[in-house]
Amino acid sequence: MRQPFVNAVALLAVLRSIKLSTASTLEPTLPIGEINVVVLTDVHSWVAGHGRQEPNLNADYGDVLSFYERLKEHCQEHDRDLWFVSNGDFVDGTGLSAPNDPSSLIPILQKLPLDALNCGNHELYKEEIVNYMLRPGGWVDWWGDRYLTGNIKVSREGETLPLGHLYRYLEGKQSNLLVYGFLYNMEGACESIDVEDVEVVLQMPWFREALVLEGERAVDAVLVLAHMDLKDPLVGAIRKAIRDIAGEGLPIQFITGHTHYRGEVQLDDWSMSFEAGRYLDTIGFVSFPTRATAASPSIAINGTNGKFQSVFIDGSAKALSEHLGLDDPKEMETENGIELSTFVRSTREKMGLLEDIGCAPQDYIANATLDDEASLWRLFRDEVIPKTFFVDEKKGSIMLLQNKSWRYDLRSNAPLTVDDIMAVAPFNDTIMHIGSVPGHAILQLNVSISGEPFSWSGLLPKFIMIGTVDDEDELFDFYIHDFNTREIIEGLQMIIPDSSFVAKTTPFSSTMLWLAFVGENWPCNGKEGKVPDWIPSPESVAKQIGKEDGEHAKTVISVMTAVVLGIILVVVLRCCYVVSKSVLGGYTPVLQEELADSDTADAGKLDEGEERWDGNFIAAKGEENSNHVGNTLEVL
């Protein structure tokens, strides 16, 4: 009767030996040193990878988890410390982060065994997001002392407290690592959030106290999660503050972000700033020495000579497995990684994000100039708005939108899904009606607020004007996005000082119009795609925009409001179902303490002031992107 039990024990022993053998036979190509860190930054909910449109970037969070778990086993066997960090901005990118509702996304994010994570600016624009993060047992509680927000405070019930924790120590086999988390000096956060200037926070007692430890708890190195450009002057300010307290020999590794490109710069002999792309196009890896090794640079650590090393890994399963020394991505997969990939896909399916809705005739590029036939903005200006919004109106209409409204390119490599369109327009910006505005005022406003072309978008003006002002004295129905309401109205009042403008909400958003346009105008093989029920058809838009009858307009808005509320109720119920499945019967996160025991550009040690850039991924140069400091309503 005991034979089955004995066989089961034998089987488990065999499986365990296979697992250990797999770890011990790994030959990673990564420059593994004393302290090693796997880095994610600015993922913006692209946790499913880039799918059919960009199969070269097919890694999802399950693949990343498998990669980390395999590498962790290897490092443990070789007495090396490996940590896993994320540097903020988890919302505003795909349909998984449905506007103001991260309830379907957060259960996915919580399945990564992160040792430390930072907060980005995108988490702080909307009260709805902040409130969801602060729910009992929610995002902030879940991560506990791993969530590092050194200069972010939140007001609740008359108290102002840090949003997360100020710093954390990571104690490994080789080192005691101090980790800070900072956000750039952001303006424009929601009312409950106060982002303190980094320069002020650096003078606070807790910052010094975290560094001044002696004996066995002395800090061996510092890791700074900094949601800011890798060459932001604030990086230099933080480095100087640490040096003033701890001296020149303490290794400092900055993990930067926010500006969405690959790059790194050597700040001094023992500090490095490293930024690892965006949208899961890059998984970063850095290694650096302890203070003791820094004091004895002749000591070699696995061939790295105790210096700062880094790798940019393309966001593909093949690239991740190859950096583990494996030929087949299937060899990299772990049980937890497979389950997480399955969970990501099932969540997207339940949300209707994988439904095909149309086929694009060509690629359209978000930052292409307006005279380029491949310009996404030209498509929106010349086709989307005329066919879905400016239809059968009694007088002329003008729309003025900020060029950062679209976040990604629209590809034609495969049929477009709902999620492909939401990746282009994830903000779901509400369209606001400013009222009747003289043509000359609109033209002056466009010039005054656009200024020089915005660096992140190449040669695009800061604002894109849709529609034509034929007569400057004519009155035009003027439309904008809700995000820019204050800036637009203040600009108009400067042009027409005695005027009074009130922005009125329409029942439509730019994301709705994109989906309606694709579903109606880009059929696949003559077949119209399946657009979610809550997307208005072009016909309904034509009937409801530009009406003079105020009572009818009120009725329309009331009906649409009821529809939206109904959708929200359905989403909440669906998300409750997804969460309950994940909590009660699905995959649960693997915490750090629960774990068992090309695409490449190796930096080597850079000279002070030397920089490295990956030309295939640069959206903008560091100097151009460092101008966000103090910038109002920054949304990179």
N, C-alpha and C positions, 0 to 999 in steps of 0.2 A: 504493500500500500504506500510505502514511502518512496518508491521508485520515481514517480512523476516529480516529486519535490526535489529529489536529488538531481534529476535531469534539468529542472528549472534552474537550480543553483549553478550547475555546470554551464548551462547556456549563458547565464548572466556573467559568469566569470570569463567566458570566451568573448562576449560582446564587450566587456570592460577592457580586456586585453587588446581587442581590435581598436577600440577608441584610443587607448594609450599609445598603441603602436602608430596610429595615424598621426597623433600629435608629435611623437618622437621622430617620425620620418619626414616631417615638414622641413623644407629648406628654404625659408623665406628669402626673398631678394631684398628685403627692406634693411636699412642700416640700423639694426637694433643696438641700442646703447644701454646705459644704466637706467635712464628714465625715458619711457616711450609713451606716446599719446596718439590715439586715433581721434580724428577731428571731423566733426560735421559743423557746417555753419550756413545760415540763410537758406535752409531747405524749403521754407515757404510751402509746406504741405505736399511737396513732390515726393512723398514717401513710396509711391508706386513706381518710381522711375519715369522714363520718358516714353515707354510703350511703343506702339507700332510706328509712330511718326519718326522716332529716332532710336532704332534698335541698337545702335552703338552705345546708347546710354540706358541699358535695360535693367540695371541693378535696382532692386527695391530694398526696403528696410530689412526684409528677411535675409537677403544676400549680405547686407552690411552686418547683421547680427551673426550670421554664420562665419563671416570673415573674422569678426572680432573674437568670437568664441574659440576658433581654431588658433588664432594668434595668441590668445590669452593662455591656452594650454601650453603652447610652445614656450612662451616667456616664463611661465611658472616652472617648467621643467629645467630651464636654464638660469633660474634665479635672477630674472630681470623683471622690473616693474612695468606694467602696462596699464594705462588708464584710458577712459573713454569719455569724451566731452562733446557738448553741443553749445554753439555760441549764439543762440537766439534767432528770432524771426521764424516762428513755426506756422504762422497763419498767412493768408493772402497769397495764394498761388494756384490752387486747384479747387475743384468742387468739394474735396474733402474738408476744406476749411470754409464751408458755406458762410457767407457774410454774417458776422456777429454770432455764429453758432458753431463753436469748435467741438461739440459733443460727440461727433463721429470720429474726429481726428485724434483727440486726446487719448482715448484708450489704445490707439496704435502707438503713439509716442511713448506711452508709459511702459511699453514692453521692451524698450532698450535699457540695458543695465548701465546707465550713465553714472559716472562718478561725480561729475559736476556739470552744471549747465547755467547759461547766462540768459538774460532777458533782452530781446530786441525791441526796436521802436514800434514794430507793427502790433505787438501785443498790447500796446498802451494807448491807441487812438480811440477806442470805443469802450464805453462803460460796460457794455454787454460782455465783452471779452474779459475785462478785468474782474467783473462780478463772477463770471463762470470760473475763472482761475482761483478765486478766493472762496469758493463754496467749501463748506466743511467736508474734509476728505478729498477735496479736489486737487487741482494742479499744484498749488503751492504746498498744501499739506502732504501730498504724495511724495514730492521730492525732498521735503524737509530741509536739512542742512546742506543738501547738494545744490539747491537753487540759490545762486549767488547774485545779489543785486545791490552792490555797495553804495550806489548813489541814487536809488529809486525808493521813494516812500509813498505810502498809500494812506488816505484818510478814511477811517471807519469809526462811526459812532463817536465822533468828537475826538478821536485819537489819531495821531499821525505816527505810523510805525514803518520800519523797513518792510518792503514787499516780501523779500526773502531773507536770506542770511547774508552776513557781511563778508565772510571768508570761510575757508575750510582747510583742514589738514588731511592729506592723503598719506597714510603710513604704509609703505611697502617693504619689501624685503631688503631693498638697497637704499631707501631714502625716505626722508620726511619732507613732503612737498606741500608748500603753502599755495593755496589757490584763491585768487581774488576774482570778482566779477564786476565789470563796469559797462555802462552805456554812455555814448557820447552826450554832450550837453544838449539834449533834445528839447525843442519847444513844440507846442501844439499837442501835448498829451491830453487825455480826457481829464475832466475836472477833479477826480479823486486822486490823481497821480501827480506827484511832485518829483521831477528829475533834478537833482541837485547838481551844481557844477562840479565836475571832477576835481578841479583845482582846490575847491573848498573842502571837499571830502578828504583829500590827501593830508590835510592839516589836523584831522580829527584824531583823538587819542587811540581809538581802536585800530587805526591803520598801523600806527607805530607798534602798539602792543602785540599785534599779530606776528610781527617780524622778530621781536626781541624775545627769543627763547634760547635757553642754554642747556648744556649737557646732552642727554640722549634725545631730547625733543628739539634740539637746535634745527633750524630750517636748512635743508640741503640745497634747495632750489625753489624758485618761485614760478608759478604758472599764472598768467593773467589772461582771463577771458575778457576781451575788450570788443564790444560791438561798436566798432568804428574802423575807419580805413587804416591799413597797416602803417601809413606814414602820417596819420593824424597827429598834430602837435600834442594832443593829449597823451599819446603813447610816450612821447618824450618826457612829458611832465610826470607820468607815473614812474617811468624808469628812473628819473632823477630823484624822485621822492624815496624810492627803494634804495638807491645808491647812497643817499644822504644818511640813511639809517643803518644799512647793512654793509656798506662798503663796496669796493669795486669787484671783488672776486666771486660774488654770488651769482650763479647762472639765473637768467630771467628769460623765460620763453613767453612771448605774447602770441595769443591766438586771436586774430582780428577778423573783421567781417564787414557787413553792411553795404559795401560798395561792389560786391558781386563779381570779383575777378580773382585770378590766381596771381600770387606774387609774394615776395618776401624781401626783407632788407635786414642786413646786419647792422645793429644799432651801436654796439661797441664790442670789445673782445668777447664779452660773456653775456650778450643779450641779442635776441633775434625776434623779428616780427614776421608772422606767417599768416597768409589769408588763402582760404581754400575754396574759391568759387561760389557757386550758388545752385539752387534747385536740384541738388543731388547729382550735379554733373561731375563732382569731385569728392573723393574721400581723402582727407589729408592724413599724413603721418609725419610726426616729428620725434626726434630723439635728442637728448641733451644730457650733459654730465651733472654729477653732484659737485658741491663746492670743493670737496676734498680732491676730486679729480681735476677740477679747474686749477687748483693750487699746484698740481703736479701734471702738467700737460703732456709729459713724455709717456704717461701711462696709456696704453692702448686698450680700448674697450671693443672687443669684437671687430677690430680693424677700423673703428671709427676715430681713433686717436682722441677720444673724449670730447669731440667737438659737436657743434650743432649740426644736425643732419635733417633733411626733410624730403618728402616724396609727395607729388600730386598724383593720385590714382584716378584714372577715368572711372566714371560711374557705370561700369559694366561688370556683370558677373565674371566674365572672362578675365578682365584686368585684375579684379580682386583675387581670383584663384591663382593667376600667374604670379602675383606678388607673394603668394604663400608657397610657391614652388610646385604648384599642381597644374597638370595639363588640362583637366576637365573640371568645369565649375561644379559638376555633380559631386566630385570628390570633396569639395569645400562644404557642402550642405550639412547643417546640423539639424537635429530634431526641432529645436526652438526656432531656427531660421525658417525651416519649411512651414511650420505652423504660423509664423508671423506673416509670411508671404500669402498664405491662404487667407488669413484674417483680413489683410489689406484688400485683397481682391473681393472677398465676400462683402465687405463693407461698401466698396464702390458699387457692386452690383445692386445691393439693397437700396442705394441712393439713386439708382438710375443713371449713374455717370458713364456707364459703358455702352449706352444705347447709341447706335449709329444714327446720325441725323442728316448727313449730307457728304458730298465729295467736292473738295476744292479744285478748281480748274488749274491752279498753280500755287506755288508758295507765295506767302505774303509776309514781309519782314517788318517787325515793329519799329525799328529805327531807320528804315530806308527813307530817303528824302521824298518829298511830295511829288517831285517830277519823275520818280521812278515807278515804272509799271508794277513793280513788286512791292510797292509801299502799302502797308496795312492801313495807314492813316488815309491814304488816297482812296482805298477801297471803301473805307467807312464814310468818308466825305462825299464821294461821288456815287456810291451805290447803296450802302446800307441805310443811311439817313433818308435819301430821297425815296426809297422804296418802302420804308417802314414808319417814317415819322413826319417828314415834310410832304404830306399827301393831301391834295384837295383843300389847301388852306385858303382863306379869303384874303389874306395879306401875306407879305413876305415874312420869312423867318430866318433867324441866324442862330447858330449854336457855337459856343466858344468853350473848348475843352482843353485841359492840360495834357501835354504830350506824354505824361507818365500814366495815363489812364489804362494803356494796354501793357501787359507784363511779358508777353511772349509772342513768338511768331506763330503764324497759322500755316500748317504744313499740308502737303498734298500727297504724302507717301502712302496713305491708307485712308479709308473712309473716316470722316470726322466723327468723333463721339461728343456727347454732351460735355465731357470733361476737357476735351481739346479746346472747346470754345470757352469754357470757364477759366482755363489757363490763360487765355488771351485777355479776358476781362473778369478777373476774380473779385474785384471790389464791389461789383453789382451797384455801381454808383447810381443814385437816384437822380433823375433829370428834373431840374428845377426851372420854373417859369418866372423870369424877372419882371415880365410885363412888356409894355410897349416902350421901346427905346429908340431915339433918333439914330439914323444911320451914321451920322458924323461922330456921335459919341461912341458907338461901337468900334468904329475904325480907330479913333484915338485911344480907346481902352486897349485894343489889341496891340498897338504899338507900345504903349506905356508898360504893359505887364509882361510882354514877351521878351523885350530887350534882346540880348545876345542869345544865339542858339545855345540850348542847354547841353552841357558836355556829355551827359550820359546818353543822350539820344542823337549823337552825331550832329547833323546839320538841321535837324528839325527845330522850328521855333518853339518856345516854351509853351505857347498856346496855339491850337489849331482852330482856325475859323471855318465854319461850314455854312455855306450859303453865300449869296452875292449881294452887296450893297450897291444897287444901281443908282439910287437917288439918296444923297446924304441927308436930305431933309425929311425923307419918308420915315414913318414909324414902323419898326419891325418887332414881331414877337421874338423875345430874346431868351434863349435857353442855355443853361450851364449844368455842371455836375454839383451835387450838394457839397462835396469836399472843398470846393473853391468859393463857396457862397460869400464868405466874409471878404475875401480879397477882391472879388468882382464888384460887390456893392460899394466897398470903400473906394475902389478905382472910379466907378461911375460918379460917385458923389464929389470926387475931386474935379471931374470934368464938368459936371452940371451941379454947382454948389447948392442951389436952392431945391434940388430934386429930392424925392423920397422914394426909395425902391424897396419893395418887399418880395422876397423869394417865396413862391408858392410851390408846394410839392405836387408833382404829377404822379400818376400811378404807374410810371414806367421807369425802367432802369436800362442802362446801356447793355448790360449782359442779356436782358430780355430781347432787345432789338437785334443783337448779334445772332442769338439762337433762332429768332423768328426769321431773319434774313436767310440764314444757311438752310433751315428746314424748308423754306418756300422756294428758294431760287437755285439751290445746288443739289438737285436730286442725284442719286447714284443709280446709273443705268435706267433712268426714267422713273425711279421709285423715290418718293419723298420719304425722308427720314422720320423717325419717331421722336417728336419733340415733347418734353414733359407738358402736362396739361396746364400748368400755371404760366406758360409762355404765351403772350398775346399774339394773335395772328396779325399780319400787316393790315388786313381788312379792318380788324377791330381798332387798331391804332388810328387808321385813317378816319374812322367814324368819330373817334373820341378826342382827337387833338384839334385845336383851333376853333372849337365851338364858341359861339357867342352866348349861348343860353346858359346862364349861371346855374340855374336849378338843375339842368341836365348834367352839367359838369359835376355838381355835388353828388348827384345820383351815381354817376360813373365812379367817382372816387370812393363812395360808400361801398359800392359793389366790389370794386377791386380790393378795398381794405378787408372786406369780409373774406374774399378769396385768399388773400395773403395770410390772414389769421388762420384760416382753415389749413393752409399749407404748413404753417408753423406748427399747428397741433399735430398734423400727420408726421412731420419731421421729428417732433419731440417723442411721439409714441414709437416711431421707428428707432430712434436713437436709444430710447429706453430698452427696446428689445435687444439692440446690438450690444449695449452695455451689460444687460442682464446675462446674455449669452456668454460674454467674455468673462464675466465675474463668476457666474454659477456653473457654466458647463464648458467653457472654452479655454483657450490658451491663457496662461497667467505669466506675468513678467518674471524674468530671472534676475534677481538682485545680485549685486556684486558679491556679497558674502555667500550667495548660494551657488556660485560657480564652482566646478571641480577645480581639486587642488587649484609703339608705346605710348604709352600712357604715363610714362615716368619722366620726371625731371629732377635728378638728385642734385642738391645744392652744394653739398660739401660745406666747408667753412668759407663764408664770404668775407671779404675785407670790409672794414668799417665803412659804411656809406654805400657799399655795393648793393645792387638790386638784381633780382631775377624775375623775369616775366615769362609767362606762357602765352605766346602770341595767339594761339587758337582760342583762348578763353578770355582775353582782355576785353572788357566792355568799355573801360575808360582807364586812363592812367591815374596812378595814385595821387599825383599832385592836383589833378583836376577834381578828383573825388574828395580830397580832404577839405573842400570848401563847405562841407555840410555843417561844420561846427557852428552852432548858434543859428542855423538856418531854420526858418519857421516852416512847419508842416512838411518836414522831410519824409519821403515815403519810399526810399530805396529799400 
